[in-house]
């Protein structure tokens, strides 16, 4: 049997055990990041607005709206921006699909 087949069987066994109440799922709670300073994140990386937008998949206009306070990034985007701030190389590799 292939490794994928063995993995699928293990997942199914765990699902059955969960339904039977034999195991509990571990739930991790993450706090949604609060306000983020996109301009600071961008300038820390020495990127222009257009470079930052192109590198991480934002529109320049969206960045401008955030900078001017016309809009705030949604929570999922704030989480992504937090990753970009802390681990820019890893974020870029993930977006490029690189290992």
Number of C-alpha atoms within 10 A of each C-alpha: 5 7 8 9 10 11 11 12 12 12 12 12 12 16 15 13 13 13 11 9 10 10 12 10 9 6 6 6 6 7 8 12 15 12 12 17 14 21 16 12 18 19 12 10 12 11 14 13 19 13 14 21 17 12 15 16 11 14 13 16 12 15 21 15 13 17 15 10 10 9 12 16 19 12 14 11 14 19 18 15 22 19 14 19 19 12 11 17 12 14 18 15 11 11 12 11 8 8 6
